[in-house]
Amino acid sequence: MDTRQKIDSQYNQIIAVLEDKKLKKVFELIALFLSQLQNWQSQEKLNSLEDTYKIMLKYFQEGIQDSEREKVYNNIIYSLYQITDLAYLQLKTSNDNSLFYEKRRHYHYYVPETTEQLFQSLEDVYGKIALLSVLEDEERNNHLKDLEQQKEEFARKIFYSVWLSDAWTDSEKENWSNLIKNQPDTTYLPCLIISGITLNLLECFDEKKAIVLFEAAMNKQEEVRVRALTGIVLFLRKYNNRLFLYPSILSLLEQLKEDSKFIYQIRHVLLQFILSKETEKITRKINDELLPEMMKMNPKLGNQIKMDDFISESGIDERNPEWQKIIEDTGLQDKLQELSELQLEGADIMHSSFTHLKNYPFFDELSHWFTPFTIPSDAFENQELTQFAKVLMNSKMLCDSDKYSFYLSILQMPENYRKMMTSQFSAENEAMQNMQKEELTNPTRKIDHHTRQYIQDLYRFYKLHPKRADFEDIFEAKPELYKIPSINRIIKDKDSLFIIGEYYFNKNYFMEASDIFGILPKTETNNDVLYQKRGYCLQMMGDIKQALENYQKAELLNANNSWTIKKLAYCYRILKKPEEALHYYNKAQQLNPDNMAIQLNIGHCYLNLKEYDQALKYYFKVEYLAKNKEKAWRAISWCSFLIGKHEQAMNYSNQILAKNPNSTDYLNAGHIQLASGNMKEAIRLYRASREISNDSHEEFVNIFSNDIPELIQAGRIKEKDIPFIIDSLMYES
């Protein structure tokens, strides 16, 4: 274990024991931790705290009543956290080579000025920018480019002075808080400061910085609020267990909980984090399915598009309808439509497109990953680039990080390609914004674009930054955000829980959806749909007994719901309770008399009850009425085999083998031939079954052995002959 891992391990152990309130052990562990620092002041404070704790314990043992005991106890815990955090920060700064601590060691290289000097320099720059309005365009642009470059440099220093800072004093907290509040709407500094605070808090606890986040959650700028709210959510997840020691933070949290807009936006943050789970799936879908299909489609289009199509009388803008048919035939249309709907919902479909566009020198500067997109200083000399940058600024399609990637890639293109790309993007951006206005009118399904864009920016940083291994990935951290008590108290209203549960449910995160649907019935006692959905989640997780219980509760609330009845029947059948399953399938049949799947399952129940004649009656009915007869053939063949009608079983088996047989079809066909005395043919079919399934010998034997009771029951097969049959499969014919 290297020094960095040792420090992390010791710190995590102290925090875990401290959260368990085992203070004697905590004092021992912190003393060992401090011994690496030779910090006599911290050690002296630790000794004093332990003496106070011993006195408190003595009073407790002697039965002395002390109204201040809880307050003293919490103060001791509070101080132990402080000592541990400070020691951790000092040890990591001295010994850890990850990016945050490496830059802390060289803080004055990144920020040579004092904070006051930085603030003054910024005021000077903004003052000069304000004076430019009286100058002519060309002269103003020249000055503006220079001032924008100065502003970018100051912004970088501001970011580092926040991100790399120690715990703030009261005066520092007030200075930064005022800077955020008093910046004009046109500046991105507050956004950058909030991101710097968030990254700092994810490394070390600081009450003052946390309070600034809560204050910024009420900022007049939407972008600032979104960043602050996201930072609050991440802060609450990391430090939930110690919040009881900070009444100032709890008070702000309670205050914000009274604001419905705050709850609404916190909910959006959680939803976007849920959607971020889909990003890698979407990327794989694009790379593994969509792009290969487009590559295969390209020659087809090339063969279909003739020069005549472009010079026809109907005009150059008319498109050949056959092209659309080619796209539809490949299935590409459905995939593109699915991606379009995902993007409207807020999913990150652009990640794959920009993954390889983060290698520009621009992204070597860490603060740029969190900088809102503004018109770059090098665009002021080019009207076309300025206009394109303005379109990017207003785009809701791309996050800021991708906007910079797009802009930088445009700069590398020849002028003719650049014009074509900027024109095309402007048109597509306008079309997408129109779609977003028209589609998804249900506000619960839309996520505010500021929230979506910022969390996508964070996703780019944690997944693509060259030094990403130096940061704990917030998108992989556990537990899920809704499980954090302090977050759960914010979104415990039924609307929030239902929407979050639906997001998990629709994305097939059944465990999380089950948790939330399990909470909701406490307030929604008469909602059978909640029990249905929780039952379905549990069913998909393989917990059939719990699923059955929830379906039963749904039935009590809505006795004639066809879907619930079919699920009850299914669960009883899986639990091998055919009588109960048959009861519900018969009930489902009354509600759905033409449903062939129900008829087939009724047959299966009779088969399990060994009422073979009844089973066959239903199987023949399905064969007669259903369009897809193969399922009925399989059932008829197997049922006929069990009752000794080998010729009938063989006839249906042969029909199955002539279609599209699977390994089980060959296995059952082998059983029928074996029962009919055709040993050689049976062995051939068994071999075919094993070849198709690609099972090992042991796996095939296990599958075969499960059917031995039926083979013996079917006649002509003796138990003592089974080993000969199995061994025969091991030799070539």
C-alpha positions in Angstrom: 0.0 0.0 0.0 1.5 3.3 -1.1 1.5 6.5 1.1 -1.6 7.9 -0.7 -3.6 4.8 -0.2 -2.5 4.5 3.5 -3.6 8.1 4.2 -7.0 7.5 2.5 -7.4 4.2 4.4 -6.7 5.8 7.8 -8.9 8.7 7.1 -11.8 6.6 6.0 -11.5 4.3 9.0 -11.5 7.3 11.4 -14.6 8.7 9.7 -16.4 5.4 9.8 -15.7 4.8 13.5 -16.6 8.5 14.3 -20.0 8.0 12.5 -20.5 4.9 14.7 -19.8 7.1 17.8 -17.0 4.9 19.1 -15.0 7.8 20.5 -12.4 5.9 22.5 -11.3 4.2 19.3 -11.5 7.5 17.4 -9.1 9.1 19.8 -6.6 6.3 19.3 -6.9 6.4 15.5 -6.6 10.2 15.3 -3.5 10.1 17.5 -1.9 7.6 15.2 -2.9 9.8 12.2 -1.4 12.9 13.7 1.8 11.2 14.5 2.7 11.4 10.8 2.5 15.2 10.9 4.3 16.1 14.1 1.6 18.7 14.7 1.8 19.4 18.5 -1.1 21.9 18.4 -3.6 19.4 16.9 -2.3 16.7 19.3 -2.7 19.0 22.3 -6.3 19.8 21.2 -7.0 16.1 20.8 -5.7 15.4 24.3 -7.9 18.2 25.7 -11.0 16.8 23.9 -10.3 13.3 25.3 -10.0 14.7 28.8 -13.3 16.5 28.4 -14.9 13.2 27.1 -13.5 11.3 30.1 -15.0 13.8 32.5 -18.3 13.5 30.7 -18.2 9.7 31.0 -17.4 9.9 34.7 -20.4 12.1 35.3 -22.5 9.7 33.3 -21.3 6.7 35.4 -22.0 8.5 38.6 -25.6 9.2 37.5 -25.1 13.0 37.5 -27.8 14.7 35.4 -26.2 17.2 32.9 -28.5 19.3 30.7 -25.4 20.3 28.6 -24.2 16.7 28.0 -25.6 16.4 24.4 -24.2 19.8 23.5 -20.8 19.0 24.9 -20.8 15.6 23.2 -21.7 17.1 19.8 -19.0 19.7 20.2 -16.4 17.0 20.8 -17.6 15.1 17.7 -17.5 18.4 15.7 -13.9 19.1 16.8 -12.8 15.6 16.1 -14.1 16.0 12.5 -12.2 19.3 12.2 -8.9 17.8 13.5 -9.2 14.8 11.2 -10.1 16.9 8.1 -7.2 19.3 8.7 -4.7 16.5 9.2 -6.0 14.7 6.1 -5.6 17.8 4.0 -2.1 18.5 5.2 -0.9 14.9 4.8 -2.4 14.6 1.3 -1.0 18.0 0.2 2.5 16.8 1.3 2.3 13.3 0.0 -0.3 12.9 -2.7 0.6 13.4 -6.4 -2.9 13.6 -7.7 -3.9 16.7 -9.5 -5.6 18.6 -6.7 -2.8 18.1 -4.2 0.0 18.6 -6.7 -1.5 22.0 -7.6 -2.0 22.9 -3.9 1.7 22.4 -3.4 2.3 25.0 -6.2 -0.6 27.3 -5.3 1.4 30.5 -5.7 2.4 29.5 -9.2 -1.2 29.3 -10.3 -2.4 32.3 -8.2 0.5 34.7 -7.4 -1.9 37.5 -6.4 -3.9 37.9 -3.3 -7.7 37.5 -3.6 -8.1 41.2 -3.1 -5.7 41.9 -5.9 -7.6 39.6 -8.2 -10.9 41.2 -7.4 -9.5 44.7 -8.1 -8.0 43.5 -11.4 -11.4 42.1 -12.5 -13.1 45.4 -11.6 -10.6 47.2 -13.8 -11.1 44.9 -16.8 -14.9 45.2 -16.6 -14.7 48.9 -16.2 -12.6 49.1 -19.4 -15.0 46.8 -21.3 -17.9 49.1 -20.3 -16.0 52.1 -21.8 -15.6 50.4 -25.1 -19.1 51.2 -26.2 -18.1 54.7 -27.3 -15.4 53.3 -29.8 -15.8 52.4 -33.4 -16.4 48.7 -34.3 -12.9 47.9 -35.5 -11.1 49.7 -32.7 -13.6 48.3 -30.1 -12.9 44.7 -31.3 -9.2 45.1 -31.1 -9.4 46.4 -27.5 -12.1 43.9 -26.7 -10.0 40.9 -27.8 -7.2 42.1 -25.5 -9.5 42.7 -22.5 -11.3 39.3 -23.0 -7.9 37.6 -22.9 -7.1 39.4 -19.6 -10.6 38.4 -18.3 -10.0 34.7 -19.2 -6.6 34.8 -17.3 -8.2 36.4 -14.3 -11.1 33.8 -14.4 -8.6 31.0 -14.4 -6.9 32.4 -11.3 -10.2 33.0 -9.6 -11.1 29.3 -10.2 -7.8 28.1 -8.8 -8.0 30.4 -5.8 -11.4 28.7 -4.9 -10.6 25.1 -5.9 -7.3 24.9 -4.1 -8.2 26.9 -1.0 -8.1 26.0 2.6 -11.2 26.3 4.8 -12.6 29.8 4.5 -12.7 32.3 7.3 -15.9 34.4 7.8 -14.4 37.3 5.9 -13.3 35.2 3.0 -16.7 33.6 2.8 -18.4 37.0 2.7 -16.0 38.3 0.0 -16.7 35.3 -2.3 -20.4 35.4 -1.5 -20.6 39.1 -2.5 -18.6 38.5 -5.6 -21.1 35.9 -6.8 -24.1 38.1 -5.9 -22.8 41.3 -7.5 -21.5 40.1 -10.8 -23.5 41.3 -13.9 -25.6 38.7 -15.8 -23.1 38.8 -18.7 -20.2 37.3 -16.8 -19.5 33.6 -16.2 -17.4 34.1 -13.1 -20.1 33.1 -10.6 -20.6 29.8 -12.5 -16.9 29.1 -12.4 -16.6 29.9 -8.7 -19.5 27.6 -7.9 -17.8 24.7 -9.8 -14.6 25.5 -8.0 -16.4 25.3 -4.6 -18.0 22.0 -5.6 -14.7 20.4 -6.6 -13.1 21.7 -3.4 -15.9 20.3 -1.2 -15.6 16.9 -2.9 -12.0 16.9 -1.6 -12.4 18.4 1.9 -15.3 19.6 4.1 -15.8 23.3 4.6 -18.9 24.7 6.2 -18.4 28.2 4.8 -18.2 27.0 1.2 -21.3 24.8 1.7 -23.2 27.9 2.9 -22.1 29.8 -0.2 -23.6 27.0 -2.3 -26.9 27.2 -0.5 -27.0 31.0 -0.8 -26.2 30.7 -4.6 -29.1 28.3 -5.0 -31.3 31.5 -4.7 -29.2 33.4 -7.2 -31.0 35.4 -9.9 -29.0 33.7 -12.7 -30.4 30.3 -13.7 -27.0 28.9 -14.7 -25.6 29.8 -11.2 -28.6 28.3 -9.4 -28.2 25.0 -11.4 -24.5 24.7 -10.6 -25.2 25.5 -6.9 -28.0 22.9 -6.7 -25.9 20.3 -8.3 -23.1 21.1 -5.9 -25.5 20.9 -3.0 -26.7 17.4 -4.0 -23.1 16.1 -4.3 -22.2 17.8 -1.0 -25.2 16.2 0.8 -24.3 12.8 -0.5 -20.7 13.0 0.7 -21.3 14.6 4.1 -24.9 13.6 5.0 -23.8 11.8 8.3 -22.2 14.9 9.8 -24.8 17.5 8.9 -26.4 17.3 12.4 -23.4 19.2 13.7 -24.0 22.2 11.5 -27.3 24.0 12.4 -26.5 26.8 9.9 -26.5 24.3 7.0 -29.6 22.5 8.3 -31.4 25.9 8.6 -30.7 26.8 5.0 -31.8 23.4 3.9 -35.1 23.7 5.7 -35.5 27.2 4.2 -35.0 26.0 0.7 -37.3 23.0 1.2 -40.2 25.4 1.6 -39.6 26.7 -2.0 -41.4 24.5 -4.6 -39.0 25.7 -7.3 -36.1 24.5 -5.3 -37.6 21.0 -5.0 -38.5 21.0 -8.7 -34.9 21.9 -9.6 -33.3 19.4 -7.2 -35.6 16.8 -8.8 -34.2 17.8 -12.2 -30.6 17.3 -10.9 -31.5 13.8 -9.7 -33.3 12.9 -13.0 -30.3 14.1 -15.1 -28.0 11.9 -13.0 -30.3 9.0 -13.7 -30.2 9.7 -17.4 -26.4 9.9 -17.3 -26.4 6.2 -16.5 -27.7 5.7 -20.1 -24.8 7.6 -21.7 -22.5 4.7 -22.2 -25.4 2.5 -23.5 -26.3 5.2 -26.0 -22.7 5.6 -27.0 -22.4 1.8 -27.6 -25.7 1.9 -29.5 -24.4 4.6 -31.8 -21.0 3.0 -32.4 -22.1 -0.6 -32.6 -25.5 -0.3 -34.3 -26.2 3.1 -35.8 -22.8 3.8 -37.5 -22.3 0.3 -38.9 -25.9 0.5 -40.4 -25.1 3.9 -42.0 -21.8 2.5 -43.4 -23.7 -0.5 -44.9 -26.4 1.9 -46.2 -24.0 4.2 -47.9 -23.3 2.1 -51.0 -27.0 1.5 -51.4 -27.7 5.2 -51.5 -24.7 5.7 -53.8 -26.2 3.2 -56.3 -29.6 4.8 -56.1 -28.6 8.5 -56.4 -28.2 9.3 -60.1 -27.1 12.7 -61.6 -30.6 12.9 -63.1 -32.0 13.2 -59.6 -30.2 16.6 -59.3 -31.2 18.1 -62.6 -34.8 16.9 -62.9 -37.5 19.3 -63.8 -39.0 19.2 -60.4 -36.0 21.1 -59.0 -32.8 20.6 -57.1 -34.5 20.6 -53.7 -36.7 17.6 -54.4 -35.4 14.4 -52.7 -35.9 10.9 -54.1 -38.5 9.1 -52.0 -36.6 5.9 -52.6 -33.9 7.1 -50.4 -36.3 7.2 -47.4 -37.4 3.7 -48.3 -33.8 2.5 -48.2 -33.4 4.0 -44.7 -36.6 2.4 -43.5 -35.7 -1.0 -44.9 -32.4 -1.0 -42.9 -34.2 -0.2 -39.7 -32.2 2.9 -39.4 -35.2 5.2 -39.2 -36.4 3.6 -36.0 -33.0 4.0 -34.4 -32.7 7.6 -35.4 -36.2 8.3 -34.1 -35.3 6.6 -30.8 -32.2 8.8 -30.4 -34.2 11.9 -31.2 -36.7 11.1 -28.5 -33.9 10.4 -26.0 -32.4 13.7 -26.8 -35.7 15.5 -26.3 -36.0 13.8 -22.9 -32.6 15.0 -21.9 -30.4 12.0 -22.6 -26.8 12.6 -23.6 -26.6 11.4 -27.2 -23.8 13.8 -28.1 -21.1 12.2 -25.9 -19.9 9.8 -28.5 -19.5 12.5 -31.1 -17.3 14.7 -28.9 -15.3 12.0 -27.0 -12.4 12.5 -29.4 -12.6 16.2 -29.5 -11.2 16.9 -26.1 -7.5 16.8 -27.1 -7.2 20.4 -28.1 -4.7 22.4 -26.0 -7.7 24.4 -24.7 -8.7 21.4 -22.5 -5.2 21.2 -21.0 -6.4 24.0 -18.7 -8.7 22.4 -16.1 -10.8 25.4 -15.5 -11.9 25.3 -19.2 -13.9 22.1 -18.5 -16.2 24.2 -16.3 -16.3 27.5 -18.2 -19.6 28.5 -19.7 -19.3 29.0 -23.5 -18.8 32.6 -24.5 -17.5 34.2 -27.7 -13.8 33.3 -27.8 -11.5 36.3 -28.1 -10.1 35.1 -31.4 -13.5 35.3 -33.0 -13.8 39.1 -32.7 -11.8 39.7 -35.8 -14.0 37.4 -37.9 -17.7 38.3 -38.3 -18.6 34.8 -39.5 -17.0 33.2 -36.5 -18.6 35.7 -34.1 -22.0 34.9 -35.6 -21.4 31.1 -35.3 -20.2 31.5 -31.7 -23.4 33.4 -30.9 -25.5 30.5 -32.3 -23.5 28.1 -30.2 -24.0 30.3 -27.1 -27.8 30.0 -27.5 -27.8 26.4 -28.5 -29.6 24.0 -26.1 -28.4 20.9 -28.0 -24.8 21.0 -26.7 -23.2 21.4 -23.3 -20.5 24.0 -22.9 -17.6 21.6 -23.1 -18.9 20.3 -26.5 -19.6 23.8 -27.7 -15.9 24.6 -27.2 -14.9 21.3 -28.9 -17.2 22.2 -31.9 -15.9 25.7 -32.2 -12.2 24.6 -32.0 -12.8 21.9 -34.6 -14.5 24.5 -36.9 -11.3 26.6 -36.7 -9.3 23.7 -38.1 -11.5 23.4 -41.3 -10.9 25.0 -44.7 -13.1 28.0 -45.2 -15.6 26.3 -47.6 -16.2 23.4 -45.2 -16.4 25.8 -42.3 -19.2 27.7 -44.0 -21.1 24.6 -44.8 -20.8 23.2 -41.2 -21.8 26.5 -39.5 -24.8 26.8 -41.8 -25.9 23.3 -41.3 -25.6 23.5 -37.5 -27.5 26.7 -37.3 -30.4 25.1 -39.2 -30.4 21.9 -37.1 -30.1 23.9 -33.9 -33.2 26.0 -34.9 -35.1 22.8 -35.9 -34.2 21.1 -32.6 -35.4 24.2 -30.6 -38.7 24.2 -32.4 -39.1 20.5 -31.7 -38.4 21.0 -28.0 -41.1 23.7 -28.0 -43.7 21.4 -29.6 -42.8 18.0 -28.2 -43.0 16.6 -24.7 -45.5 19.1 -23.4 -45.7 17.3 -20.1 -43.3 19.3 -17.9 -42.5 16.3 -15.8 -40.8 14.6 -18.7 -38.6 17.6 -19.5 -35.4 18.5 -17.7 -34.3 22.1 -17.6 -31.6 22.5 -20.3 -29.3 24.3 -17.9 -29.3 21.3 -15.6 -28.9 18.9 -18.5 -26.0 20.9 -20.0 -24.1 21.3 -16.7 -24.3 17.7 -15.7 -23.2 16.7 -19.1 -20.2 19.0 -18.7 -19.4 17.3 -15.4 -19.8 13.9 -17.2 -17.2 14.9 -19.8 -14.8 16.0 -17.1 -15.1 12.8 -15.0 -15.1 10.5 -18.0 -12.7 12.1 -20.4 -10.2 14.4 -18.6 -6.6 12.9 -18.9 -6.3 13.0 -15.1 -9.8 11.7 -14.4 -8.3 8.8 -12.3 -7.2 11.5 -9.7 -10.9 12.2 -8.9 -13.6 10.1 -7.4 -16.1 9.6 -10.2 -19.3 11.2 -9.0 -21.3 9.2 -11.6 -20.1 5.9 -10.1 -20.3 6.9 -6.4 -22.8 5.1 -4.2 -25.4 5.1 -2.8 -28.0 6.4 -5.3 -28.8 10.0 -4.6 -32.5 9.4 -3.6 -31.2 7.1 -0.7 -29.4 9.9 1.0 -31.6 10.9 4.0 -30.9 14.7 3.6 -31.8 14.5 -0.1 -34.7 12.2 0.4 -36.2 14.7 2.8 -36.2 17.3 -0.1 -37.9 15.0 -2.6 -40.2 13.0 -0.4 -43.4 14.6 -1.8 -45.4 12.1 -3.9 -44.9 13.9 -7.2 -41.1 13.9 -6.9 -41.0 10.3 -5.8 -43.3 9.2 -8.6 -41.4 11.0 -11.3 -38.0 9.7 -10.1 -39.4 6.2 -9.8 -40.8 6.4 -13.3 -37.4 7.5 -14.7 -35.7 4.5 -13.0 -38.5 2.2 -14.2 -38.5 3.4 -17.8 -34.7 2.9 -17.9 -35.0 -0.7 -16.5 -33.2 0.2 -13.2 -35.6 -2.1 -11.4 -34.0 -2.3 -8.0 -34.1 1.5 -7.6 -37.6 1.8 -9.0 -38.7 -0.9 -6.6 -37.3 1.0 -3.7 -39.2 4.2 -4.6 -42.5 2.4 -5.5 -42.2 0.7 -2.1 -42.2 4.1 -0.4 -45.0 5.7 -2.3 -47.9 3.4 -1.2 -47.5 4.8 2.4 -49.1 8.0 1.0 -50.9 6.6 -2.0 -52.7 3.7 -0.3 -55.3 3.2 -3.0 -53.1 3.2 -6.1 -53.0 -0.3 -7.6 -50.6 0.8 -10.3 -47.8 1.4 -7.8 -48.2 -2.2 -6.5 -48.3 -3.4 -10.1 -45.1 -1.6 -11.0 -43.3 -2.7 -7.8 -44.4 -6.2 -8.5 -43.0 -6.0 -12.0 -39.7 -4.6 -10.7 -39.4 -7.5 -8.2 -40.4 -10.0 -10.9 -37.6 -8.7 -13.2 -35.2 -8.9 -10.4 -36.1 -12.6 -9.9 -37.9 -12.2 -6.5 -41.1 -13.9 -7.6 -42.5 -14.3 -4.0 -42.3 -10.6 -3.3 -43.6 -9.8 -6.8 -46.6 -12.1 -6.0 -47.3 -10.2 -2.8 -47.4 -6.9 -4.6 -49.6 -8.2 -7.4 -52.0 -9.6 -4.7 -52.2 -6.1 -3.1 -52.9 -4.6 -6.6 -55.7 -7.2 -7.0 -57.3 -6.2 -3.8 -57.5 -2.6 -5.0 -58.6 -3.5 -8.6 -60.0 -7.1 -8.8 -60.7 -7.3 -12.5 -57.5 -5.8 -13.9 -56.5 -8.1 -16.7 -52.8 -7.3 -16.5 -52.6 -8.0 -12.8 -54.5 -11.3 -13.1 -52.1 -12.5 -15.8 -49.1 -11.6 -13.6 -50.6 -13.4 -10.6 -51.1 -16.5 -12.8 -47.5 -16.2 -14.1 -46.0 -16.0 -10.6 -48.0 -19.0 -9.3 -46.9 -21.0 -12.3 -43.2 -20.1 -11.8 -43.5 -21.0 -8.1 -44.8 -24.4 -9.2 -48.3 -23.9 -7.9 -50.3 -24.9 -11.0 -53.7 -25.1 -9.2 -53.5 -21.4 -8.2 -52.0 -20.5 -11.6 -54.9 -22.2 -13.3 -57.5 -20.3 -11.3 -56.0 -17.0 -12.4 -55.5 -18.1 -16.0 -59.2 -19.1 -16.2 -60.1 -15.7 -14.8 -57.8 -14.0 -17.4 -59.5 -16.1 -20.1 -62.9 -14.7 -19.2 -61.5 -11.2 -19.6 -59.5 -12.0 -22.7 -61.3 -14.9 -24.5 -59.3 -14.6 -27.7 -55.9 -14.4 -26.1 -54.0 -17.5 -27.4 -51.1 -17.0 -24.9 -53.6 -17.5 -22.0 -55.0 -20.6 -23.7 -51.5 -22.0 -24.0 -50.7 -21.3 -20.4 -53.9 -23.0 -19.3 -52.7 -26.1 -21.2 -49.3 -25.8 -19.4 -51.1 -25.7 -16.0 -53.0 -28.9 -16.9 -49.8 -30.4 -18.0 -48.1 -29.7 -14.7 -51.2 -31.1 -12.9 -50.7 -34.3 -15.1 -54.2 -33.8 -16.6 -52.8 -34.5 -20.1 -56.1 -34.9 -22.0 -57.2 -31.5 -20.8 -53.9 -30.0 -21.6 -54.1 -31.4 -25.2 -57.5 -30.0 -25.6 -56.2 -26.5 -25.1 -53.1 -27.1 -27.1 -55.1 -28.3 -30.1 -57.3 -25.2 -29.8 -54.3 -22.9 -29.9 -53.0 -24.9 -32.9 -56.3 -24.3 -34.7 -56.7 -20.6 -33.9 -53.2 -19.2 -33.6 -51.2 -17.8 -36.6 -47.9 -18.9 -35.0 -48.5 -22.6 -34.4 -44.9 -23.7 -33.4 -45.5 -23.1 -29.7 -48.6 -25.3 -29.8 -46.7 -28.0 -31.8 -44.0 -28.1 -29.1 -46.6 -28.5 -26.4 -48.6 -31.1 -28.3 -45.5 -33.1 -29.1 -44.2 -33.1 -25.5 -47.7 -33.9 -24.0 -48.2 -36.7 -26.5 -44.8 -38.1 -25.6 -45.7 -38.1 -21.9 -48.9 -40.1 -22.5 -47.3 -42.6 -24.8 -48.7 -41.3 -28.1 -45.3 -41.6 -29.7 -46.4 -41.5 -33.3 -48.4 -38.3 -32.7 -45.5 -36.8 -30.8 -43.1 -37.7 -33.6 -45.3 -36.2 -36.3 -45.4 -32.8 -34.5 -41.7 -33.1 -33.6 -40.9 -33.5 -37.3 -42.9 -30.4 -38.2 -40.9 -28.4 -35.6 -37.5 -29.7 -36.9 -38.5 -28.7 -40.4 -39.0 -25.1 -39.3 -36.5 -23.3 -37.1 -35.5 -25.8 -34.3 -33.6 -24.9 -31.2 -31.5 -27.2 -29.0 -34.5 -28.1 -26.8 -36.4 -29.2 -29.9 -33.6 -31.6 -30.9 -33.4 -32.9 -27.3 -37.2 -33.6 -27.1 -37.1 -35.2 -30.6 -34.3 -37.4 -29.3 -36.5 -38.4 -26.3 -39.3 -39.3 -28.6 -37.1 -41.5 -30.9 -35.6 -43.1 -27.8 -39.0 -44.0 -26.4 -40.0 -45.3 -29.8 -37.0 -47.7 -29.8 -35.0 -45.7 -32.4 -31.7 -45.6 -30.5 -29.4 -44.6 -33.3 -31.7 -41.7 -34.4 -32.0 -40.6 -30.8 -28.3 -40.4 -30.4 -28.0 -38.3 -33.6 -30.6 -35.9 -32.4 -29.0 -35.6 -29.0 -25.7 -34.7 -30.6 -27.4 -32.1 -32.8 -28.9 -30.6 -29.6 -25.6 -30.3 -27.9 -23.9 -28.8 -31.0 -26.5 -26.1 -31.3 -26.5 -25.2 -27.6 -22.7 -25.3 -27.5 -22.9 -26.8 -24.0 -20.1 -28.7 -22.4 -20.6 -32.4 -21.8 -21.3 -31.8 -18.1 -23.9 -29.1 -18.9 -25.6 -31.3 -21.4 -25.7 -34.2 -19.0 -27.4 -32.1 -16.4 -30.0 -31.0 -18.8 -30.6 -34.5 -20.0 -30.8 -35.8 -16.5 -33.6 -33.5 -15.6 -35.8 -35.4 -18.2 -34.9 -38.9 -17.0 -38.1 -39.4 -14.9 -40.2 -38.6 -18.0 -38.1 -40.9 -20.2 -38.6 -43.8 -17.8 -42.3 -43.0 -17.6 -42.6 -43.0 -21.4 -41.6 -46.7 -21.5 -39.0 -48.8 -23.4 -36.2 -47.0 -21.4 -34.7 -48.6 -18.4 -32.8 -46.6 -15.7 -29.8 -48.9 -16.0 -29.4 -48.0 -19.7 -29.1 -44.3 -19.1 -25.3 -44.3 -18.6 -24.9 -46.1 -21.9 -26.9 -43.5 -23.7 -24.9 -40.6 -22.1 -21.6 -42.3 -22.9 -22.6 -43.0 -26.4 -22.8 -39.2 -27.0 -19.1 -39.0 -26.2 -18.1 -41.2 -29.1 -18.3 -40.2 -32.8 -20.9 -42.1 -34.8 
